[in-house]
Amino acid sequence: MTRTGLVFLTAGLMLTASPALACKGKNVIFSDDFRQVDDTWGSSGDGDAVTIENGKVKIKATASRNYKVLYGAAQFDDADICVTVQIPNNSTPTTSAGAGMMFWAQDYANFYAVVLRTDGRAAVVRQVKGNWTYPVQFRQAEKINTHPGDKNIIRVTTIGNTVSVSINDAKFASFKGLVPPGGGEIGLYAESEQGQRDTWKFADLKVTDLPQ
C-alpha cells in the first residue's frame, strides 16, 4: 500500500500529565505533540480523513471502513508506548466503531493494533498480508471510558516477543507475538460505524525505554 504525506504532525518532546500515567520509562525515545507538519507520517488513503486541531489528530474514516496512519521515520522493539484516544462526540454504544494504536507494523497490511470500542470492549488485532487475526479476542475491558468525549490511555509494553497491554492503567492482556526484524513502526487506527463517519481524536503519543 502506498504512503502519502499528510499535512500534520511533528515529533516534539512536549510531555503532558496524561501520558505520564501510562508510559513508565525514564527516557523518552519519541513523542509527538501533533501541532506541526511532519511528512514522515503517512496514510492509507487521502481526502479529509486526517486533520489536526489544538494538539490532537482527528481521524475520520469512511462509514463502515477503517483508516490508518503510520510513523515511518523509526522502528521500535523493546519499548513502552502510549497514546490517548478520545471517544467520538456523536458516539453511541455500538460494536462497529473503534480506534487504537498500531505497533510492530511493517506496512499497512502487516501490523498489530490494540483496538477499543465504544461498547467498552477491546482486543489485540493483527493483520498479515491483509488478512485479520485476533491474538486477543474482543472482550470487556475493566476501565474503558465509553461516553462521548471520554478519553482512554492505551499503553503497550514490548519486551522481546512479549507484549503487555493496559488501558487507563488497568492491565488488559499479555501475549507473545512475532517481532519484525529490527522492530516495527507505530501508528494510529480508527474505524467508523455503519451509516456515519466517526471522528476519533488522538493525543500525547509517546515512546519511552522500558521501566526499571
MIMARPA-130307 format. One record per residue (C-alpha): x, y, z; residue in three letters; residue number from 1. Coordinates in nm, 4 decimals, padded with zeros to 6 digits, always signed. Each point is the difference from the previous one (the first is absolute). Example, Ala and Ser with C-alpha at 12.3 -4.5 7.8 and 13.67 -1.06 7.14 Angstrom:
PT; c1; c2; c3; code; pos
PT; +01.2300; -00.4500; +00.7800; ALA; 1
PT; +00.1370; +00.3440; -00.0660; SER; 2
END
This chain:
PT; c1; c2; c3; code; pos
PT; +00.0000; +00.0000; +00.0000; MET; 1
PT; +00.1437; +00.3357; -00.0969; THR; 2
PT; +00.0818; +00.2657; +00.2544; ARG; 3
PT; -00.1109; +00.3588; -00.0484; THR; 4
PT; +00.1215; +00.2985; +00.1988; GLY; 5
PT; -00.2469; +00.1670; +00.2334; LEU; 6
PT; -00.0093; +00.3664; +00.0880; VAL; 7
PT; +00.0370; -00.0507; +00.3732; PHE; 8
PT; +00.2016; -00.1372; +00.2861; LEU; 9
PT; +00.3406; +00.0703; +00.1394; THR; 10
PT; +00.2275; -00.1910; +00.2311; ALA; 11
PT; +00.0376; +00.2214; +00.3043; GLY; 12
PT; +00.1062; -00.0593; +00.3560; LEU; 13
PT; -00.2907; +00.1745; +00.1699; MET; 14
PT; -00.1247; -00.2248; +00.2765; LEU; 15
PT; -00.3369; +00.0185; +00.1731; THR; 16
PT; -00.1436; -00.1471; +00.3165; ALA; 17
PT; -00.2261; -00.2514; -00.1702; SER; 18
PT; +00.2616; -00.2143; -00.1785; PRO; 19
PT; +00.2213; +00.0094; +00.3083; ALA; 20
PT; -00.2644; -00.2128; +00.1689; LEU; 21
PT; +00.0572; -00.2651; -00.2666; ALA; 22
PT; +00.3580; -00.0172; -00.1302; CYS; 23
PT; +00.2326; -00.0826; +00.2878; LYS; 24
PT; +00.3478; +00.0223; -00.1531; GLY; 25
PT; +00.2313; +00.2786; +00.1163; LYS; 26
PT; +00.1400; +00.0862; -00.3422; ASN; 27
PT; -00.2233; +00.1273; -00.2810; VAL; 28
PT; +00.0961; -00.1551; -00.3341; ILE; 29
PT; -00.2702; +00.1708; -00.2043; PHE; 30
PT; -00.3010; +00.2214; +00.0598; SER; 31
PT; -00.2378; +00.2015; -00.2133; ASP; 32
PT; -00.2071; +00.2991; +00.1073; ASP; 33
PT; -00.1886; +00.0015; -00.3348; PHE; 34
PT; +00.0366; +00.3733; -00.0607; ARG; 35
PT; +00.2150; +00.0350; -00.3133; GLN; 36
PT; +00.0642; -00.1638; -00.3354; VAL; 37
PT; +00.2096; -00.3175; -00.0123; ASP; 38
PT; -00.0129; -00.1852; -00.3306; ASP; 39
PT; +00.1541; -00.3122; +00.1518; THR; 40
PT; -00.3549; -00.0863; +00.0999; TRP; 41
PT; -00.1881; -00.1664; -00.2837; GLY; 42
PT; -00.3509; -00.1213; -00.0680; SER; 43
PT; -00.1861; -00.2858; -00.1612; SER; 44
PT; -00.2265; +00.2393; -00.1885; GLY; 45
PT; -00.0670; +00.3679; -00.0668; ASP; 46
PT; -00.2724; +00.2652; +00.0090; GLY; 47
PT; -00.1245; +00.1545; +00.3255; ASP; 48
PT; +00.0588; -00.3105; +00.2102; ALA; 49
PT; +00.2833; +00.1496; +00.2075; VAL; 50
PT; +00.0280; +00.3498; +00.1486; THR; 51
PT; +00.1593; +00.1630; +00.3041; ILE; 52
PT; -00.1577; +00.2294; +00.2549; GLU; 53
PT; +00.1460; +00.1399; +00.3223; ASN; 54
PT; +00.2592; -00.2714; +00.0438; GLY; 55
PT; -00.2249; -00.2882; -00.0997; LYS; 56
PT; -00.0118; -00.2156; -00.3118; VAL; 57
PT; -00.3540; -00.0523; -00.1255; LYS; 58
PT; -00.0608; -00.3109; -00.2107; ILE; 59
PT; -00.3325; -00.0338; -00.1776; LYS; 60
PT; -00.0334; -00.3277; -00.1875; ALA; 61
PT; -00.2643; -00.0673; -00.2628; THR; 62
PT; -00.3146; -00.1606; +00.1460; ALA; 63
PT; +00.0528; -00.3727; +00.0674; SER; 64
PT; +00.3696; +00.0295; -00.0905; ARG; 65
PT; +00.3307; +00.0494; +00.1809; ASN; 66
PT; +00.2825; +00.2478; -00.0467; TYR; 67
PT; +00.3647; -00.0289; +00.1020; LYS; 68
PT; +00.3051; +00.2242; +00.0306; VAL; 69
PT; +00.3545; -00.1210; +00.0683; LEU; 70
PT; +00.3084; +00.1849; +00.1192; TYR; 71
PT; +00.2657; -00.1031; -00.2495; GLY; 72
PT; +00.3106; +00.1660; +00.1427; ALA; 73
PT; +00.0810; -00.2533; +00.2736; ALA; 74
PT; -00.0447; -00.3604; +00.1069; GLN; 75
PT; -00.0411; -00.1125; +00.3592; PHE; 76
PT; +00.0604; -00.3371; +00.1661; ASP; 77
PT; +00.0353; +00.0004; +00.3809; ASP; 78
PT; -00.2001; +00.3048; +00.1044; ALA; 79
PT; -00.2862; +00.1503; +00.1987; ASP; 80
PT; -00.2530; +00.1634; -00.2364; ILE; 81
PT; -00.3077; +00.2013; +00.0929; CYS; 82
PT; -00.2644; +00.2226; -00.1563; VAL; 83
PT; -00.3248; +00.1662; +00.1077; THR; 84
PT; -00.3104; -00.0887; -00.2041; VAL; 85
PT; -00.3161; +00.2127; +00.0238; GLN; 86
PT; -00.3474; -00.1473; -00.0608; ILE; 87
PT; -00.1898; +00.1735; -00.2863; PRO; 88
PT; -00.2428; +00.2712; +00.1086; ASN; 89
PT; -00.2827; -00.1647; -00.1958; ASN; 90
PT; +00.0736; -00.3442; +00.1409; SER; 91
PT; -00.2625; -00.2599; +00.0895; THR; 92
PT; +00.0589; -00.3394; +00.1682; PRO; 93
PT; +00.0733; -00.1930; -00.3182; THR; 94
PT; +00.2258; -00.2922; -00.0794; THR; 95
PT; +00.1060; +00.1391; -00.3373; SER; 96
PT; +00.1888; +00.3177; +00.0974; ALA; 97
PT; +00.3508; -00.0329; +00.1386; GLY; 98
PT; +00.3465; +00.1524; +00.0128; ALA; 99
PT; +00.3415; -00.0636; +00.1437; GLY; 100
PT; +00.3750; -00.0196; -00.0413; MET; 101
PT; +00.2026; -00.1981; -00.2524; MET; 102
PT; +00.3390; -00.1527; +00.0813; PHE; 103
PT; +00.2530; -00.2413; -00.1533; TRP; 104
PT; -00.1224; +00.1205; -00.3392; ALA; 105
PT; +00.1918; -00.0878; -00.3153; GLN; 106
PT; -00.2475; +00.1748; -00.2288; ASP; 107
PT; -00.3752; +00.0590; -00.0263; TYR; 108
PT; -00.0755; -00.3673; -00.0593; ALA; 109
PT; +00.2239; -00.1459; +00.2726; ASN; 110
PT; -00.0327; +00.1298; +00.3558; PHE; 111
PT; -00.1372; -00.0493; +00.3519; TYR; 112
PT; -00.2486; +00.2396; +00.1612; ALA; 113
PT; -00.1788; +00.0470; +00.3304; VAL; 114
PT; -00.3564; +00.1015; -00.0856; VAL; 115
PT; -00.2641; +00.1200; +00.2455; LEU; 116
PT; -00.3688; +00.0309; -00.0827; ARG; 117
PT; -00.2737; +00.2344; +00.1159; THR; 118
PT; -00.1847; -00.2876; +00.1700; ASP; 119
PT; +00.2837; -00.0467; +00.2524; GLY; 120
PT; +00.1754; -00.2908; -00.1694; ARG; 121
PT; +00.3567; -00.0202; -00.1254; ALA; 122
PT; +00.2196; -00.2421; -00.1931; ALA; 123
PT; +00.3449; -00.0496; -00.1438; VAL; 124
PT; -00.0294; -00.0470; -00.3750; VAL; 125
PT; +00.2600; -00.0945; -00.2569; ARG; 126
PT; +00.0058; +00.0346; -00.3757; GLN; 127
PT; +00.2260; -00.2289; -00.2049; VAL; 128
PT; +00.0119; +00.0650; -00.3734; LYS; 129
PT; -00.3372; +00.1704; +00.0353; GLY; 130
PT; -00.1654; -00.2863; +00.1911; ASN; 131
PT; -00.1324; +00.0575; +00.3528; TRP; 132
PT; +00.0806; -00.2146; +00.3030; THR; 133
PT; -00.0756; +00.0583; +00.3688; TYR; 134
PT; +00.2824; -00.0705; +00.2476; PRO; 135
PT; -00.2431; +00.1234; +00.2687; VAL; 136
PT; -00.3704; -00.0171; -00.0876; GLN; 137
PT; -00.2369; +00.2874; +00.0735; PHE; 138
PT; -00.1075; -00.0070; +00.3650; ARG; 139
PT; -00.1096; +00.2426; +00.2688; GLN; 140
PT; +00.2800; +00.2166; +00.1340; ALA; 141
PT; -00.0071; +00.1031; +00.3635; GLU; 142
PT; +00.0425; +00.3758; -00.0281; LYS; 143
PT; -00.0935; +00.1153; -00.3511; ILE; 144
PT; -00.1815; +00.3339; +00.0064; ASN; 145
PT; -00.2828; -00.0168; -00.2538; THR; 146
PT; -00.1900; +00.3303; +00.0140; HIS; 147
PT; +00.0297; +00.2494; -00.2880; PRO; 148
PT; +00.3157; +00.2065; +00.0451; GLY; 149
PT; +00.1508; -00.2372; +00.2583; ASP; 150
PT; +00.3742; -00.0664; -00.0172; LYS; 151
PT; +00.1818; -00.3319; +00.0342; ASN; 152
PT; +00.3732; -00.0584; +00.0316; ILE; 153
PT; +00.1320; -00.3057; -00.1823; ILE; 154
PT; +00.3391; -00.1298; +00.1080; ARG; 155
PT; +00.1959; -00.2737; -00.1785; VAL; 156
PT; +00.3226; -00.1376; +00.1489; THR; 157
PT; +00.2136; -00.2255; -00.2204; THR; 158
PT; +00.2865; -00.2089; +00.1384; ILE; 159
PT; +00.1430; -00.2458; -00.2514; GLY; 160
PT; -00.3019; -00.1808; -00.1410; ASN; 161
PT; -00.2192; +00.0689; +00.3054; THR; 162
PT; -00.2649; +00.2721; -00.0131; VAL; 163
PT; -00.1859; +00.1441; +00.3003; SER; 164
PT; -00.3022; +00.2249; -00.0554; VAL; 165
PT; -00.1706; +00.2293; +00.2490; SER; 166
PT; -00.2890; +00.2429; -00.0382; ILE; 167
PT; -00.0233; +00.2887; +00.2467; ASN; 168
PT; +00.2676; -00.1679; +00.2129; ASP; 169
PT; -00.2041; -00.3206; +00.0337; ALA; 170
PT; +00.1613; -00.3133; -00.1446; LYS; 171
PT; -00.1943; -00.1281; -00.2998; PHE; 172
PT; +00.2086; -00.2766; -00.1597; ALA; 173
PT; +00.3397; -00.1631; -00.0359; SER; 174
PT; +00.1065; -00.2210; -00.2905; PHE; 175
PT; +00.2931; -00.1107; -00.2137; LYS; 176
PT; +00.0250; +00.1246; -00.3573; GLY; 177
PT; +00.2338; +00.0093; -00.2982; LEU; 178
PT; +00.2381; +00.2954; +00.0023; VAL; 179
PT; +00.1013; +00.1298; -00.3452; PRO; 180
PT; +00.3785; +00.0018; -00.0533; PRO; 181
PT; +00.1332; +00.3201; +00.1518; GLY; 182
PT; -00.3328; +00.0821; +00.1602; GLY; 183
PT; -00.2999; +00.1696; -00.1591; GLY; 184
PT; -00.1696; +00.3320; -00.0614; GLU; 185
PT; -00.2743; +00.1473; +00.2168; ILE; 186
PT; -00.3229; +00.1570; -00.1186; GLY; 187
PT; -00.3609; +00.0992; +00.0584; LEU; 188
PT; -00.3094; -00.1959; -00.0994; TYR; 189
PT; -00.3668; +00.1060; -00.0198; ALA; 190
PT; -00.3284; -00.1558; -00.1160; GLU; 191
PT; -00.3405; +00.1542; -00.0706; SER; 192
PT; -00.3300; -00.1707; +00.0687; GLU; 193
PT; -00.2603; -00.0845; -00.2605; GLN; 194
PT; -00.1880; +00.2964; -00.1402; GLY; 195
PT; +00.2241; +00.2816; +00.1256; GLN; 196
PT; +00.3566; +00.1246; +00.0206; ARG; 197
PT; +00.1376; +00.0080; +00.3536; ASP; 198
PT; +00.2706; +00.2483; +00.0969; THR; 199
PT; +00.2579; -00.1507; +00.2347; TRP; 200
PT; +00.2566; +00.2267; +00.1650; LYS; 201
PT; +00.3522; -00.0998; +00.1054; PHE; 202
PT; +00.2446; +00.1884; +00.2222; ALA; 203
PT; +00.3168; -00.0350; +00.2075; ASP; 204
PT; +00.1738; -00.2749; -00.1951; LEU; 205
PT; +00.3190; -00.1020; +00.1761; LYS; 206
PT; +00.2622; -00.2757; -00.0101; VAL; 207
PT; +00.2405; -00.0544; +00.2894; THR; 208
PT; +00.2572; -00.2570; +00.0941; ASP; 209
PT; -00.1111; -00.2869; +00.2207; LEU; 210
PT; -00.0838; +00.0774; +00.3634; PRO; 211
PT; +00.2649; -00.1062; +00.2490; GLN; 212
END
